[in-house]
């Protein structure tokens, strides 16, 4: 990857600090933030402290899609699951660009590829134990990948392994309990894993940072109920879990610091409260009774204004460019969006400055015109649907409606996550813009936890309920153009549930560029392919980018070892402690 790919984000946040330096003036008094500065945690560790103990408190406005490491696709959960589940590889626990480095976790080292790039071999560390004292074996990793990628029951996570492993017509361990029939992974001994691929995949080490490579003992697998108590290999284990309500983690006595170069047991206890009202969560953060918003989406408008007005609060805040894109997808399978001109009408009609305002204004991110954010390899700056001041062009929108045979407009629905106030406000801004050209919309609100499994990510439901416009956000599975684009743009990524290619784009040229690109050992040529995919996606008019996201996050003074992790695009949850 480019070593300078984050420079623009750092410069932007530094510039923003200067712009906002005149905001308000709360006194410092004896506050613990007196020695911290705005955006300090973007590149450095804030409140570094080696003392262990205490209770670290997280909260979230809805609930994770699942705390099963094999059945989750929210970025915050990939960060959080590392507290109790060790994948084969992970990203280094360091601030700045050093956090982009892939390092061994459960494995002894990075993968050893064959000369043709189609076979990758890993050795796992000996003596690593589950919370019950049994030793982790290679077959447990093989089983974990089999259950997460080859079953109908687990739908929330990506299916990279099913897409790229050479496993024939393997039906998954719930239908075929003989794991020897899963030929995509071989385990010649208890500590060796050999991955057999259909084609070369020159970013395969990145793929093994996915929590789906965290081991699962087959005897303990309870399918969808496994999330009630996933068996721990990390420094913490589940003490109690009321699904959708609360989760408590405590120290795992079987975890061994000597075998884990990444993590520490910084606290005695970790509590997660779910379904907390957004404004209440922000109040708790400012009061210090909650330490972290698990979702990593930043504070809402009222708290944002308060933080920026008071120097004392602002010194404990960060505004990083997250690498996430906030956008809407227009379903190519919901009429009339099966007609590209109808999609173009939406592209031209929307006022992106109003949508930016819904997310919080310029502090929430820069107006976007591409699928790839500036943080990803392959990004180039262009705009296929420019409008004056990004406020929309009604004449171009009406011309597109005429071309698609809908001169008087049409009706459709907009899907949003009900607990995401910014998404709801963005939907309202879109609704107002589209009404000016006769496109009539209703906003449909759904719970975040089931958004992709039951509603916006379930094509059958989308088609039946006329969800023509689906609002979402996306961050890279790993920091390359392929890691960002493949699961939202490749036709083979379309799934009956847990689908993130909500536009249902199945463009042969996009598929070819992604497939051939990942087979190419030349990094520069791969990056060129990702740039071409980006443009093809935008030419389809099925993706409507809003903003290249920034978030305003607050770190209570009692929170220690705080830094923004470049790979996970939020604070590093495994590093945090409390005073």
TITORSE-166302 format. One line per 3 residues: number of its first residue (from 1); for each residue z, y, x of C-alpha. Coordinates in nm, 3 decimals. Each point is the difference from the previous one (the first is absolute). Layout:
// residues N
NUM = Z,Y,X  ...
//
This chain:
// residues 579
1 = 0.000,0.000,0.000  -0.031,0.361,0.105  0.307,0.117,0.187
4 = -0.047,0.351,-0.148  -0.031,-0.105,-0.361  0.333,0.159,-0.100
7 = -0.039,0.327,0.192  -0.139,0.187,-0.300  0.296,-0.100,-0.214
10 = 0.251,0.115,0.261  -0.178,0.332,0.039  -0.010,0.049,-0.377
13 = 0.371,-0.062,-0.042  0.081,0.231,0.293  -0.211,0.274,-0.154
16 = 0.170,-0.050,-0.334  0.338,0.044,0.162  -0.108,0.344,0.123
19 = -0.139,0.097,-0.338  0.319,-0.100,-0.179  0.241,0.140,0.259
22 = 0.060,0.305,-0.213  0.106,-0.193,-0.307  0.350,0.085,-0.116
25 = 0.317,0.015,0.203  0.298,-0.219,-0.070  0.276,0.030,0.257
28 = 0.065,-0.273,0.255  0.380,0.009,0.003  0.132,-0.324,0.149
31 = -0.273,-0.214,-0.148  -0.117,-0.304,0.196  -0.362,0.120,-0.027
34 = 0.066,0.301,0.226  -0.151,-0.186,0.297  -0.299,-0.146,-0.186
37 = -0.331,0.161,-0.086  -0.268,-0.020,-0.267  -0.245,-0.287,0.076
40 = 0.216,-0.125,0.287  -0.013,-0.361,-0.122  -0.382,0.000,0.000
43 = -0.010,-0.070,0.374  0.358,-0.054,0.118  0.318,-0.184,-0.096
46 = 0.243,0.222,-0.189  0.377,-0.058,0.005  -0.026,-0.285,0.249
49 = 0.320,-0.200,-0.014  0.081,-0.348,0.130  0.315,-0.039,-0.207
52 = -0.035,-0.270,-0.267  0.166,-0.034,-0.339  0.001,0.150,-0.346
55 = -0.222,-0.038,-0.305  -0.361,0.119,-0.004  -0.108,0.102,-0.351
58 = -0.359,-0.006,-0.125  -0.127,0.093,-0.347  -0.338,-0.011,-0.174
61 = -0.129,0.133,-0.330  -0.133,-0.334,-0.124  0.015,-0.332,0.188
64 = -0.191,-0.179,0.275  -0.286,-0.218,-0.122  0.203,-0.286,0.152
67 = 0.247,-0.044,0.286  -0.175,-0.328,0.080  -0.171,0.079,0.334
70 = -0.297,-0.210,-0.106  -0.055,0.177,-0.330  0.014,0.373,0.067
73 = -0.251,0.270,0.082  0.193,0.327,-0.004  0.015,0.161,0.344
76 = 0.369,0.082,-0.040  0.071,-0.367,-0.065  -0.188,-0.113,0.311
79 = 0.235,0.231,0.189  0.312,-0.109,-0.192  -0.058,-0.379,0.007
82 = 0.028,0.007,0.379  0.377,0.034,-0.049  0.019,-0.362,-0.118
85 = -0.337,-0.160,0.077  -0.163,-0.033,0.341  -0.380,-0.018,0.011
88 = -0.186,-0.154,0.295  -0.077,0.346,0.135  0.112,0.351,-0.086
91 = -0.038,0.360,0.111  0.223,0.134,0.271  0.309,0.182,-0.124
94 = -0.070,0.331,0.171  -0.091,0.351,-0.116  -0.341,0.154,0.056
97 = -0.311,-0.187,0.105  0.211,-0.264,0.176  0.079,-0.134,-0.349
100 = -0.363,-0.103,-0.042  0.031,-0.270,0.265  -0.001,-0.358,-0.132
103 = 0.281,-0.204,0.158  0.133,-0.357,-0.039  0.266,-0.063,-0.263
106 = 0.039,-0.363,-0.110  -0.272,-0.086,0.252  0.051,-0.011,0.375
109 = -0.308,0.213,0.065  -0.321,0.131,-0.148  -0.274,-0.238,-0.108
112 = -0.228,-0.183,0.241  -0.357,0.006,-0.138  -0.267,-0.254,0.078
115 = -0.315,0.119,0.173  -0.186,0.025,-0.331  0.288,0.185,-0.173
118 = 0.029,-0.261,-0.275  0.322,-0.172,0.114  0.329,0.181,0.066
121 = 0.308,-0.173,0.142  0.363,0.115,-0.017  0.325,-0.146,0.133
124 = 0.318,0.074,-0.195  0.340,0.054,0.162  0.226,-0.304,0.016
127 = 0.347,0.007,-0.150  -0.057,0.262,-0.271  0.203,-0.096,-0.303
130 = -0.001,0.067,-0.372  0.315,0.131,-0.163  0.105,-0.360,-0.078
133 = -0.013,-0.098,0.369  -0.319,-0.209,-0.006  -0.261,0.075,0.265
136 = -0.328,0.175,-0.080  -0.302,-0.221,0.067  -0.371,0.073,0.021
139 = -0.059,-0.197,-0.320  0.214,0.256,-0.187  -0.238,0.280,0.098
142 = -0.295,-0.214,-0.101  0.165,-0.067,-0.335  0.080,0.369,-0.052
145 = -0.365,0.098,0.046  -0.114,-0.287,-0.223  0.225,0.110,-0.289
148 = -0.079,0.371,0.026  -0.378,-0.038,0.024  -0.097,-0.319,-0.180
151 = 0.206,-0.001,-0.320  -0.071,0.152,-0.339  0.363,0.097,-0.048
154 = 0.044,0.243,0.290  -0.242,0.285,-0.068  0.153,0.321,0.133
157 = -0.086,-0.029,0.369  -0.338,0.010,0.176  -0.207,-0.315,0.049
160 = -0.132,0.055,0.352  0.087,-0.352,0.111  -0.174,-0.160,-0.297
163 = -0.302,0.219,0.073  -0.027,-0.075,0.372  0.165,-0.337,0.072
166 = -0.228,-0.303,0.005  0.193,-0.197,-0.261  -0.277,-0.145,-0.215
169 = 0.100,-0.043,-0.364  0.374,-0.023,0.067  0.188,0.061,-0.326
172 = 0.339,0.112,0.135  0.337,-0.176,0.036  0.093,0.026,-0.367
175 = -0.297,-0.221,-0.091  -0.028,-0.200,0.323  0.339,-0.069,0.160
178 = -0.156,-0.169,0.304  -0.014,0.288,0.248  -0.219,-0.208,0.232
181 = -0.283,0.071,-0.243  0.022,0.370,0.092  -0.246,-0.004,0.292
184 = -0.007,0.377,0.055  0.313,-0.021,0.217  0.092,-0.284,0.235
187 = 0.350,-0.067,0.135  -0.040,-0.240,0.294  0.375,0.026,0.066
190 = 0.306,0.171,-0.149  -0.063,0.326,0.185  -0.379,0.041,0.006
193 = -0.232,0.150,-0.262  -0.379,-0.018,0.029  -0.193,0.214,-0.248
196 = -0.354,-0.118,-0.079  -0.229,0.278,-0.124  -0.333,-0.006,-0.178
199 = -0.122,0.280,0.223  0.128,0.209,0.292  0.265,0.252,-0.100
202 = 0.074,0.237,0.286  0.298,0.168,-0.163  0.182,-0.326,-0.075
205 = 0.322,0.096,0.182  0.033,0.292,-0.242  -0.025,-0.244,-0.290
208 = 0.299,-0.198,0.128  0.225,0.307,-0.041  -0.038,-0.066,-0.374
211 = 0.332,-0.125,-0.147  -0.192,-0.297,-0.141  0.036,-0.154,0.348
214 = 0.380,-0.005,-0.038  0.107,-0.367,-0.029  0.100,-0.163,-0.328
217 = 0.161,-0.346,-0.004  -0.190,-0.206,-0.258  0.319,-0.157,-0.133
220 = 0.139,0.345,-0.089  -0.315,0.135,-0.166  0.052,0.070,-0.371
223 = -0.331,0.173,-0.065  0.037,0.333,-0.178  0.377,-0.047,0.001
226 = 0.007,-0.011,0.380  0.036,0.377,0.001  0.346,-0.042,-0.152
229 = 0.120,-0.117,0.341  -0.261,-0.021,0.278  0.142,-0.203,0.290
232 = 0.080,0.240,0.283  -0.111,-0.014,0.363  0.077,0.366,0.075
235 = 0.331,0.175,0.071  0.085,0.022,-0.371  0.007,-0.241,-0.292
238 = 0.022,0.039,-0.378  0.354,0.012,-0.136  -0.102,0.086,-0.357
241 = -0.321,0.088,-0.179  -0.043,0.108,-0.360  -0.379,0.010,-0.020
244 = -0.118,0.345,-0.098  0.352,0.145,0.020  0.171,-0.040,0.335
247 = -0.006,-0.182,0.332  0.280,-0.038,0.256  -0.055,-0.122,0.355
250 = 0.277,-0.098,0.241  0.002,-0.116,0.361  -0.167,-0.334,0.069
253 = 0.239,-0.189,0.231  -0.280,-0.232,0.114  -0.209,0.286,0.136
256 = 0.007,0.025,0.379  -0.058,0.334,0.172  -0.118,-0.181,0.315
259 = -0.298,-0.147,-0.190  -0.093,0.327,-0.172  -0.123,0.282,0.225
262 = -0.075,0.226,-0.297  0.304,0.025,-0.225  0.373,0.060,0.010
265 = 0.276,-0.039,-0.255  0.066,0.373,-0.025  0.193,-0.017,-0.326
268 = 0.228,-0.249,-0.174  -0.162,0.022,-0.341  -0.322,0.127,-0.161
271 = -0.013,0.091,-0.368  -0.315,0.071,-0.202  0.026,0.160,-0.345
274 = -0.312,-0.033,-0.217  -0.122,0.198,-0.300  0.168,0.325,0.108
277 = -0.138,0.317,-0.159  -0.200,0.198,0.257  0.196,0.323,-0.040
280 = 0.327,-0.192,0.017  -0.113,-0.179,0.314  -0.081,0.333,0.166
283 = 0.342,0.139,-0.096  0.164,-0.306,0.154  -0.199,0.044,0.322
286 = 0.102,0.364,0.029  0.362,-0.093,-0.069  -0.012,-0.286,0.252
289 = 0.109,-0.265,-0.251  -0.340,-0.167,0.042  -0.155,-0.013,0.346
292 = -0.366,-0.094,-0.056  -0.264,0.008,-0.273  -0.140,-0.350,0.051
295 = -0.342,0.095,-0.138  -0.058,0.247,0.283  -0.181,0.233,-0.239
298 = 0.207,0.310,0.071  0.211,0.221,-0.222  -0.119,0.143,-0.330
301 = -0.081,0.364,-0.073  0.349,0.134,-0.074  0.156,-0.151,0.312
304 = -0.303,0.097,0.206  0.042,0.366,-0.096  0.372,-0.014,0.075
307 = -0.053,-0.157,0.342  -0.263,0.252,0.104  0.217,0.295,-0.109
310 = 0.304,-0.098,0.205  -0.013,-0.024,0.378  0.289,-0.246,0.007
313 = -0.184,-0.243,-0.224  -0.340,0.059,0.158  0.132,-0.096,0.343
316 = 0.072,-0.343,-0.147  -0.349,-0.042,-0.142  -0.336,-0.129,0.123
319 = -0.354,0.056,-0.124  -0.222,-0.256,0.173  -0.361,-0.083,-0.071
322 = 0.057,-0.350,-0.129  -0.344,-0.155,0.029  0.003,-0.069,-0.375
325 = -0.284,0.107,-0.226  0.084,0.102,-0.356  -0.295,-0.065,-0.227
328 = -0.143,-0.131,-0.324  -0.232,-0.297,-0.030  -0.265,-0.001,-0.271
331 = -0.051,-0.355,-0.125  -0.366,-0.094,0.030  0.058,-0.267,-0.267
334 = 0.134,0.235,-0.269  -0.268,0.184,-0.197  -0.141,0.255,0.055
337 = 0.112,-0.012,0.363  -0.240,-0.288,0.056  -0.249,0.291,0.027
340 = 0.029,0.183,0.332  -0.097,0.333,-0.157  0.303,-0.018,-0.231
343 = 0.214,-0.054,0.308  -0.162,0.297,0.169  0.085,0.213,-0.304
346 = 0.369,-0.064,0.069  -0.042,0.069,0.371  -0.147,0.343,-0.075
349 = 0.221,0.090,-0.295  0.345,-0.036,0.154  0.191,0.294,0.142
352 = 0.145,-0.148,0.321  0.216,0.305,0.063  0.175,-0.069,-0.331
355 = 0.051,-0.363,0.102  0.132,0.112,0.338  0.240,0.226,-0.188
358 = 0.117,-0.296,-0.208  0.105,-0.176,0.319  0.181,0.311,0.126
361 = -0.265,0.229,0.146  -0.114,0.019,0.364  0.330,-0.144,0.122
364 = -0.093,-0.321,-0.186  -0.326,-0.041,0.189  -0.347,0.130,0.072
367 = -0.277,-0.030,-0.259  -0.195,-0.319,0.066  -0.372,-0.073,-0.017
370 = -0.022,-0.345,0.164  0.142,-0.346,-0.052  0.132,-0.023,0.357
373 = 0.281,0.243,0.088  -0.012,0.189,0.332  0.260,-0.239,0.142
376 = -0.230,-0.304,-0.003  -0.263,-0.109,0.250  -0.347,0.066,-0.141
379 = 0.092,0.317,-0.191  -0.264,0.275,-0.006  0.018,0.327,-0.190
382 = -0.252,0.055,-0.281  -0.016,0.068,-0.375  -0.264,-0.158,-0.225
385 = 0.127,0.181,-0.312  0.086,0.354,0.113  0.104,0.260,-0.256
388 = 0.085,0.369,0.046  0.353,0.022,0.137  0.053,-0.368,-0.097
391 = 0.059,0.122,-0.356  -0.280,-0.197,-0.166  -0.359,0.079,-0.095
394 = -0.053,-0.022,-0.377  -0.375,0.044,0.022  -0.042,-0.294,0.238
397 = 0.236,-0.207,-0.213  -0.198,0.073,-0.316  -0.327,-0.083,0.178
400 = 0.146,-0.336,0.102  0.111,-0.065,-0.359  -0.353,0.074,-0.118
403 = -0.138,-0.241,0.262  0.235,-0.280,-0.109  -0.091,0.038,-0.368
406 = 0.334,0.154,-0.104  -0.086,0.373,-0.042  0.295,0.054,-0.234
409 = 0.248,-0.185,0.217  0.187,-0.321,-0.079  0.347,-0.150,-0.037
412 = 0.200,-0.192,0.259  0.359,-0.065,0.111  0.188,0.098,0.315
415 = 0.253,-0.250,0.141  0.306,0.122,0.192  0.339,-0.131,0.114
418 = 0.252,0.139,-0.244  0.277,0.057,0.254  -0.226,0.199,0.235
421 = 0.030,0.357,-0.130  -0.265,0.124,0.243  -0.252,-0.258,-0.123
424 = 0.067,0.094,-0.361  -0.049,0.368,0.085  -0.324,-0.085,0.183
427 = -0.123,-0.189,-0.306  0.073,0.304,-0.215  -0.197,0.221,0.241
430 = -0.295,-0.242,-0.017  0.026,-0.011,-0.377  -0.026,0.378,-0.023
433 = -0.297,0.015,0.239  -0.196,-0.272,-0.178  0.062,0.153,-0.342
436 = -0.207,0.303,0.108  -0.314,-0.218,0.010  0.079,-0.209,-0.308
439 = 0.158,-0.303,0.170  0.299,-0.083,-0.218  0.283,-0.198,0.153
442 = 0.335,-0.153,-0.084  0.263,-0.060,0.267  0.143,-0.353,0.001
445 = 0.329,-0.047,0.187  0.109,-0.330,0.156  0.298,-0.119,0.210
448 = -0.054,0.005,0.377  0.136,-0.350,0.055  -0.269,-0.158,-0.221
451 = -0.272,0.263,0.043  -0.238,-0.222,0.197  0.114,-0.342,-0.118
454 = -0.018,0.065,-0.375  -0.184,0.325,-0.069  -0.215,0.217,0.230
457 = -0.054,-0.286,0.246  -0.092,-0.258,-0.263  -0.373,0.038,-0.079
460 = 0.026,-0.183,-0.333  0.263,0.251,-0.118  -0.194,0.292,0.146
463 = -0.318,-0.093,-0.189  0.176,-0.076,-0.328  0.196,0.326,0.004
466 = -0.276,0.229,0.124  0.183,0.108,0.315  -0.294,0.186,0.145
469 = 0.204,0.214,0.240  0.280,-0.159,0.203  0.225,0.221,0.211
472 = 0.153,-0.152,0.312  0.060,0.048,0.368  -0.087,-0.205,0.305
475 = 0.114,-0.033,0.357  -0.145,-0.216,0.272  0.114,-0.361,0.035
478 = -0.036,0.067,0.371  -0.120,0.316,0.176  -0.377,-0.049,0.006
481 = -0.283,0.075,-0.241  -0.022,-0.369,-0.091  0.374,-0.016,-0.060
484 = -0.041,0.285,-0.247  -0.326,-0.084,-0.176  -0.039,-0.375,-0.027
487 = 0.243,-0.066,-0.287  -0.113,0.295,-0.212  -0.376,-0.019,0.060
490 = -0.109,-0.357,0.077  -0.135,-0.194,-0.297  0.193,-0.313,0.104
493 = 0.326,0.195,-0.028  -0.040,0.026,-0.378  0.266,-0.222,-0.157
496 = 0.093,-0.092,-0.359  0.344,0.150,0.062  0.148,0.209,0.278
499 = -0.342,0.158,0.049  -0.020,0.315,0.212  -0.378,0.037,-0.018
502 = 0.050,0.151,-0.346  -0.348,0.152,0.008  -0.121,-0.365,0.018
505 = -0.258,0.105,0.253  -0.203,-0.296,0.124  -0.267,0.168,0.207
508 = -0.187,-0.249,0.224  -0.047,0.265,0.269  0.370,0.089,0.003
511 = 0.089,-0.369,0.018  -0.249,-0.056,0.284  0.127,0.293,0.205
514 = 0.360,-0.115,-0.033  -0.081,-0.365,0.075  -0.223,0.071,0.299
517 = 0.225,0.275,0.128  0.311,-0.215,0.027  -0.203,-0.266,0.184
520 = -0.103,0.252,0.265  0.213,-0.004,0.318  -0.117,0.352,0.087
523 = 0.258,0.248,-0.128  -0.234,0.302,-0.001  -0.257,-0.188,-0.208
526 = 0.271,-0.116,-0.240  0.109,0.359,-0.052  -0.360,0.103,-0.070
529 = -0.017,-0.272,-0.268  0.321,0.126,-0.165  -0.151,0.349,-0.016
532 = -0.310,-0.141,-0.170  0.213,-0.186,-0.254  0.187,0.320,-0.077
535 = -0.325,0.181,-0.081  -0.134,-0.291,-0.210  0.318,0.001,-0.208
538 = -0.029,0.374,-0.060  -0.370,-0.036,-0.086  0.104,-0.237,-0.280
541 = 0.201,0.288,-0.157  0.257,-0.262,-0.106  0.280,0.139,0.216
544 = 0.130,0.352,-0.068  0.216,0.112,0.295  0.270,0.260,-0.071
547 = 0.201,0.073,0.314  0.066,-0.129,0.348  0.368,-0.036,-0.069
550 = 0.296,0.167,0.162  0.350,-0.051,-0.136  0.311,0.212,0.025
553 = 0.282,-0.241,0.078  0.369,0.077,0.041  0.238,-0.176,0.240
556 = 0.369,0.049,-0.084  0.207,0.102,0.306  0.191,-0.330,-0.021
559 = -0.322,-0.199,0.059  -0.046,-0.104,0.363  -0.288,-0.128,0.217
562 = -0.257,0.164,-0.226  -0.369,0.022,0.090  -0.335,-0.019,-0.177
565 = -0.172,-0.329,0.079  -0.372,0.052,0.061  -0.097,-0.351,-0.115
568 = 0.199,-0.004,-0.326  -0.046,0.372,-0.073  0.366,0.058,-0.089
571 = 0.338,-0.023,0.169  0.060,-0.322,0.194  0.242,-0.180,-0.230
574 = 0.106,-0.255,0.261  0.124,0.269,0.239  0.219,0.200,-0.237
577 = 0.377,0.025,0.017  0.270,0.215,-0.158  0.293,0.201,0.131
//
